[in-house]
Amino acid sequence: MLIGLMQGIGIFYYWTWFIWPFVLIFSLVYSIASLVKDEKASIKPALLASISLLIILAGITGPLMSP
């Protein structure tokens, strides 16, 4: 079941591959900067960075999981 989900995320990555590196970098930098500035840090940019990393890794490993 989870392998099928990863394959679905991988197919989604193939169609939107140009967006996810930028989403990962900008959200990761924003979350680190908000922690350093000592503002009220939000978990949303860190979650967005982790989701974008998941999508990137699913796209990379997707061809290896083909039946």
CYANA upper distance limits for C-alpha pairs under 8 A (distance plus 0.5 A):
  1 MET  CA      5 LEU  CA      6.95
  2 LEU  CA      6 MET  CA      6.67
  3 ILE  CA      7 GLN  CA      6.67
  3 ILE  CA     65 MET  CA      7.82
  4 GLY  CA      8 GLY  CA      6.70
  5 LEU  CA      9 ILE  CA      6.74
  6 MET  CA     10 GLY  CA      6.53
  6 MET  CA     58 ALA  CA      6.18
  6 MET  CA     62 GLY  CA      7.42
  7 GLN  CA     11 ILE  CA      6.75
  7 GLN  CA     58 ALA  CA      7.59
  7 GLN  CA     59 GLY  CA      8.37
  7 GLN  CA     62 GLY  CA      5.96
  7 GLN  CA     65 MET  CA      7.83
  7 GLN  CA     66 SER  CA      8.43
  8 GLY  CA     12 PHE  CA      6.82
  9 ILE  CA     13 TYR  CA      6.65
  9 ILE  CA     55 ILE  CA      6.68
  9 ILE  CA     58 ALA  CA      6.67
  9 ILE  CA     59 GLY  CA      7.40
 10 GLY  CA     14 TYR  CA      6.83
 10 GLY  CA     55 ILE  CA      7.33
 10 GLY  CA     56 ILE  CA      8.34
 10 GLY  CA     58 ALA  CA      5.46
 10 GLY  CA     59 GLY  CA      4.42
 10 GLY  CA     60 ILE  CA      7.87
 10 GLY  CA     61 THR  CA      8.23
 10 GLY  CA     62 GLY  CA      5.79
 11 ILE  CA     15 TRP  CA      7.27
 11 ILE  CA     59 GLY  CA      7.45
 11 ILE  CA     62 GLY  CA      8.28
 12 PHE  CA     16 THR  CA      6.95
 12 PHE  CA     59 GLY  CA      8.45
 13 TYR  CA     17 TRP  CA      5.65
 13 TYR  CA     55 ILE  CA      6.77
 13 TYR  CA     56 ILE  CA      7.23
 13 TYR  CA     58 ALA  CA      8.18
 13 TYR  CA     59 GLY  CA      5.88
 14 TYR  CA     59 GLY  CA      7.12
 16 THR  CA     20 TRP  CA      7.73
 17 TRP  CA     21 PRO  CA      8.26
 17 TRP  CA     56 ILE  CA      8.26
 18 PHE  CA     22 PHE  CA      8.27
 19 ILE  CA     23 VAL  CA      6.84
 20 TRP  CA     24 LEU  CA      6.53
 20 TRP  CA     52 SER  CA      6.30
 20 TRP  CA     53 LEU  CA      8.32
 20 TRP  CA     55 ILE  CA      8.12
 20 TRP  CA     56 ILE  CA      7.29
 21 PRO  CA     25 ILE  CA      6.74
 21 PRO  CA     52 SER  CA      8.17
 21 PRO  CA     56 ILE  CA      8.27
 22 PHE  CA     26 PHE  CA      6.50
 23 VAL  CA     27 SER  CA      6.40
 23 VAL  CA     48 LEU  CA      8.24
 23 VAL  CA     49 ALA  CA      7.45
 23 VAL  CA     52 SER  CA      7.17
 24 LEU  CA     28 LEU  CA      6.47
 24 LEU  CA     48 LEU  CA      7.86
 24 LEU  CA     49 ALA  CA      5.27
 24 LEU  CA     50 SER  CA      8.16
 24 LEU  CA     52 SER  CA      6.08
 24 LEU  CA     53 LEU  CA      7.00
 25 ILE  CA     29 VAL  CA      6.54
 25 ILE  CA     49 ALA  CA      7.98
 26 PHE  CA     30 TYR  CA      6.52
 27 SER  CA     31 SER  CA      6.60
 27 SER  CA     45 PRO  CA      5.49
 27 SER  CA     46 ALA  CA      7.17
 27 SER  CA     48 LEU  CA      6.97
 27 SER  CA     49 ALA  CA      5.95
 28 LEU  CA     32 ILE  CA      6.72
 28 LEU  CA     45 PRO  CA      7.10
 28 LEU  CA     46 ALA  CA      6.71
 28 LEU  CA     49 ALA  CA      6.08
 29 VAL  CA     33 ALA  CA      6.48
 30 TYR  CA     34 SER  CA      6.61
 30 TYR  CA     45 PRO  CA      7.24
 31 SER  CA     35 LEU  CA      6.87
 31 SER  CA     41 ALA  CA      7.96
 31 SER  CA     42 SER  CA      7.96
 31 SER  CA     43 ILE  CA      8.20
 31 SER  CA     45 PRO  CA      5.85
 31 SER  CA     46 ALA  CA      6.32
 32 ILE  CA     36 VAL  CA      6.76
 33 ALA  CA     37 LYS  CA      6.55
 34 SER  CA     38 ASP  CA      6.89
 34 SER  CA     39 GLU  CA      6.29
 34 SER  CA     40 LYS  CA      7.92
 34 SER  CA     41 ALA  CA      6.14
 34 SER  CA     42 SER  CA      8.38
 35 LEU  CA     39 GLU  CA      7.11
 35 LEU  CA     40 LYS  CA      8.41
 35 LEU  CA     41 ALA  CA      6.22
 42 SER  CA     46 ALA  CA      8.44
 43 ILE  CA     47 LEU  CA      6.68
 44 LYS  CA     48 LEU  CA      6.63
 45 PRO  CA     49 ALA  CA      6.62
 46 ALA  CA     50 SER  CA      6.71
 47 LEU  CA     51 ILE  CA      6.62
 48 LEU  CA     52 SER  CA      6.61
 49 ALA  CA     53 LEU  CA      6.65
 50 SER  CA     54 LEU  CA      6.68
 51 ILE  CA     55 ILE  CA      6.77
 52 SER  CA     56 ILE  CA      6.69
 53 LEU  CA     57 LEU  CA      6.61
 54 LEU  CA     58 ALA  CA      6.51
 55 ILE  CA     59 GLY  CA      6.67
 56 ILE  CA     60 ILE  CA      6.82
 57 LEU  CA     61 THR  CA      6.62
 58 ALA  CA     62 GLY  CA      6.06
 59 GLY  CA     63 PRO  CA      8.32
 61 THR  CA     65 MET  CA      7.32
 62 GLY  CA     66 SER  CA      7.52
